[in-house]
Amino acid sequence: MPTVVIVGAGFGGLRAARALRRAPVQVVLLDRNNYHLFQPLLYQVATAGLEPEEIAKPTRSILRGQKNFDFRLVAVTRVDFAAKRLETSAGPIAYDYLVLAPGGETNFFGLDSMQRHGLGLKDIPDAITIRNHVLTCFEQAMLDLDAEQRRTLLTFIVVGGGPTGVEMAGALSELIRLVLVKDYPRLNIKDVRILLLEATDRLLPALPERLREAAGKTLWRKYVEVRFGATVADYDGRQARLKSGEVIPARTVIWAAGVRAAPLNATLGLPTARQGRIPVEPTLQVAGHPEVFIIGDAAYREQEGEPLPMVAPVAIQMGHSVASNIKRHLRGRPLEAFRYRDQGTLATIGRNAAVANVYGLKLSGFPAWVMWLVIHIIQLIGFRNKLFVLINWAWDYFFYERAARLITRD
Ligand SMILES: Cc1cc2nc3c(=O)[nH]c(=O)nc-3n(C[C@H](O)[C@H](O)[C@H](O)COP(=O)(O)OP(=O)(O)OC[C@H]3O[C@@H](n4cnc5c(N)ncnc54)[C@H](O)[C@@H]3O)c2cc1C
């Protein structure tokens, strides 16, 4: 049987592997992590709402029942297209078909100081680092006698007004104002500042104006200072300097301002487009290598003149499409062009507050929040994860708690 090697057990790679379960192929899935991660809820791990194991699941256990499936815990370092072979941390692996789905990484846009001192959010260790850092700032503020230093420790900057930045700022505010305020009664809550800095003049650009405004108002109600036209030029770990020259003393800067394709893309020797993504044919094949497909955040395709966004539904739909095209290729049938069906955008800004533009339905406030909850529970992989996340959310909702506020060693 031909071997289909899939690199990356994220949204795209996992769907492709599953969709090939009845195909006459051997599927080998490779990932440097042994788990599939539900990245949309990472910010809740960073703000002590959920534990990492509630939003991730071992890849082997997800695909345990699939007879034609195998998994290898390796990092892929290079692809030899001519020899149809991958170089990995555990030696070479040969393929007949190759599906590259390595996802993306945080894009610091060449801002070295931010890469050194800022906090990105892309994987579980990043989320734990943010959680440890925020809680440690509160502990240090308890020990610091200098009022100025205390204010710097309690100033939290989130950079980027996209869904991740908005959700992060809202969740951070709730962690502090609903929960930590009870843990640290001796600290003055008025010393706490949360700023959301956005370089353009709008939050959540994919949403219509009414919903963008609703999101901004909700953030203000949660004491998040939203600043537009605020571009961070430098950060030394103690103060952030904006392009305007303004200096904001802060011990925490969370960088949610951009993503780019995974570093593997740059090693492939293929032309790249914006954000290091690799342009693919309408069938998701790589030009000149019909047995190689690239999907998800790593792939670049335009639809109606716009690049497809780096979001989970694009990766999932591409995963299905690539599996279907491999099956067609095996049967000698022509491959089909990929077409993305946009289901909409959702972002939550804390309890009872969200904005949603789904299937043309534009909602904000409580109804959008309920829709957000339901959709995320449905999408989480594994019954145990769904149950534990639901219990956690219910507990936090009714008791104003965040159970996971532990400072663990890195
Ligand atoms: C904090 C955050 C919040 C987000 N929120 C949303 C949201 O609300 N809605 C939404 O639609 N999208 C959201 N996204 C985007 C979404 O998660 C991505 O678009 C999606 O994960 C892309 O899927 P993928 O399959 O391309 O890659 P991924 O899901 O990122 O998977 C890539 C996999 O490849 C592995 N890998 C990478 N390089 C190698 C290598 N060299 N060797 C071996 N393995 C490798 C990685 O370990 C990873 O498991 C969010 C992303 C982040 C970071």
Ligand as a Chemical Component Dictionary entry (heavy atoms), coordinates in Angstrom:
data_LIG
# 
_chem_comp.id                   LIG 
_chem_comp.type                 NON-POLYMER 
_chem_comp.pdbx_formal_charge   0 
_chem_comp.three_letter_code    LIG 
# 
loop_
_chem_comp_atom.comp_id 
_chem_comp_atom.atom_id 
_chem_comp_atom.alt_atom_id 
_chem_comp_atom.type_symbol 
_chem_comp_atom.charge 
_chem_comp_atom.model_Cartn_x 
_chem_comp_atom.model_Cartn_y 
_chem_comp_atom.model_Cartn_z 
_chem_comp_atom.pdbx_ordinal 
LIG C1  C1  C 0 -3.759  31.421 20.862 1  
LIG C2  C2  C 0 -4.447  31.049 19.588 2  
LIG C3  C3  C 0 -5.815  31.182 19.479 3  
LIG C4  C4  C 0 -6.461  30.836 18.297 4  
LIG N1  N1  N 0 -7.824  30.976 18.253 5  
LIG C5  C5  C 0 -8.465  30.584 17.144 6  
LIG C6  C6  C 0 -9.888  30.642 17.099 7  
LIG O1  O1  O 0 -10.535 31.082 18.051 8  
LIG N2  N2  N 0 -10.500 30.206 15.969 9  
LIG C7  C7  C 0 -9.806  29.723 14.912 10 
LIG O2  O2  O 0 -10.397 29.305 13.931 11 
LIG N3  N3  N 0 -8.466  29.663 14.925 12 
LIG C8  C8  C 0 -7.778  30.079 16.011 13 
LIG N4  N4  N 0 -6.422  30.011 16.041 14 
LIG C9  C9  C 0 -5.700  29.586 14.829 15 
LIG C10 C10 C 0 -5.721  28.081 14.670 16 
LIG O3  O3  O 0 -5.346  27.459 15.868 17 
LIG C11 C11 C 0 -4.794  27.692 13.526 18 
LIG O4  O4  O 0 -5.232  28.337 12.369 19 
LIG C12 C12 C 0 -4.804  26.196 13.304 20 
LIG O5  O5  O 0 -4.294  25.536 14.441 21 
LIG C13 C13 C 0 -3.995  25.820 12.070 22 
LIG O6  O6  O 0 -4.030  24.440 11.913 23 
LIG P1  P1  P 0 -2.814  23.661 11.240 24 
LIG O7  O7  O 0 -3.237  22.255 11.107 25 
LIG O8  O8  O 0 -2.341  24.394 10.052 26 
LIG O9  O9  O 0 -1.626  23.785 12.302 27 
LIG P2  P2  P 0 -1.597  23.493 13.862 28 
LIG O10 O10 O 0 -2.927  23.207 14.413 29 
LIG O11 O11 O 0 -0.817  24.631 14.450 30 
LIG O12 O12 O 0 -0.720  22.165 13.948 31 
LIG C14 C14 C 0 0.596   22.120 13.515 32 
LIG C15 C15 C 0 1.261   20.892 14.125 33 
LIG O13 O13 O 0 2.512   20.683 13.455 34 
LIG C16 C16 C 0 3.509   20.335 14.407 35 
LIG N5  N5  N 0 4.791   20.711 13.835 36 
LIG C17 C17 C 0 5.198   21.924 13.424 37 
LIG N6  N6  N 0 6.443   21.863 12.908 38 
LIG C18 C18 C 0 6.837   20.578 13.012 39 
LIG C19 C19 C 0 8.033   19.893 12.649 40 
LIG N7  N7  N 0 9.062   20.519 12.062 41 
LIG N8  N8  N 0 8.117   18.568 12.913 42 
LIG C20 C20 C 0 7.083   17.907 13.502 43 
LIG N9  N9  N 0 5.920   18.514 13.842 44 
LIG C21 C21 C 0 5.795   19.831 13.595 45 
LIG C22 C22 C 0 3.121   21.135 15.638 46 
LIG O14 O14 O 0 3.648   20.550 16.811 47 
LIG C23 C23 C 0 1.590   21.070 15.597 48 
LIG O15 O15 O 0 1.092   19.975 16.318 49 
LIG C24 C24 C 0 -5.731  30.342 17.198 50 
LIG C25 C25 C 0 -4.341  30.196 17.302 51 
LIG C26 C26 C 0 -3.716  30.541 18.481 52 
LIG C27 C27 C 0 -2.219  30.378 18.602 53 
# 
loop_
_chem_comp_bond.comp_id 
_chem_comp_bond.atom_id_1 
_chem_comp_bond.atom_id_2 
_chem_comp_bond.value_order 
_chem_comp_bond.pdbx_ordinal 
LIG C1  C2  SING 1  
LIG C2  C3  SING 2  
LIG C2  C26 DOUB 3  
LIG C3  C4  DOUB 4  
LIG C4  N1  SING 5  
LIG C4  C24 SING 6  
LIG N1  C5  DOUB 7  
LIG C5  C6  SING 8  
LIG C5  C8  SING 9  
LIG C6  O1  DOUB 10 
LIG C6  N2  SING 11 
LIG N2  C7  SING 12 
LIG C7  O2  DOUB 13 
LIG C7  N3  SING 14 
LIG N3  C8  DOUB 15 
LIG C8  N4  SING 16 
LIG N4  C9  SING 17 
LIG N4  C24 SING 18 
LIG C9  C10 SING 19 
LIG C10 O3  SING 20 
LIG C10 C11 SING 21 
LIG C11 O4  SING 22 
LIG C11 C12 SING 23 
LIG C12 O5  SING 24 
LIG C12 C13 SING 25 
LIG C13 O6  SING 26 
LIG O6  P1  SING 27 
LIG P1  O7  DOUB 28 
LIG P1  O8  SING 29 
LIG P1  O9  SING 30 
LIG O9  P2  SING 31 
LIG P2  O10 DOUB 32 
LIG P2  O11 SING 33 
LIG P2  O12 SING 34 
LIG O12 C14 SING 35 
LIG C14 C15 SING 36 
LIG C15 O13 SING 37 
LIG C15 C23 SING 38 
LIG O13 C16 SING 39 
LIG C16 N5  SING 40 
LIG C16 C22 SING 41 
LIG N5  C17 SING 42 
LIG N5  C21 SING 43 
LIG C17 N6  DOUB 44 
LIG N6  C18 SING 45 
LIG C18 C19 SING 46 
LIG C18 C21 DOUB 47 
LIG C19 N7  SING 48 
LIG C19 N8  DOUB 49 
LIG N8  C20 SING 50 
LIG C20 N9  DOUB 51 
LIG N9  C21 SING 52 
LIG C22 O14 SING 53 
LIG C22 C23 SING 54 
LIG C23 O15 SING 55 
LIG C24 C25 DOUB 56 
LIG C25 C26 SING 57 
LIG C26 C27 SING 58 
# 
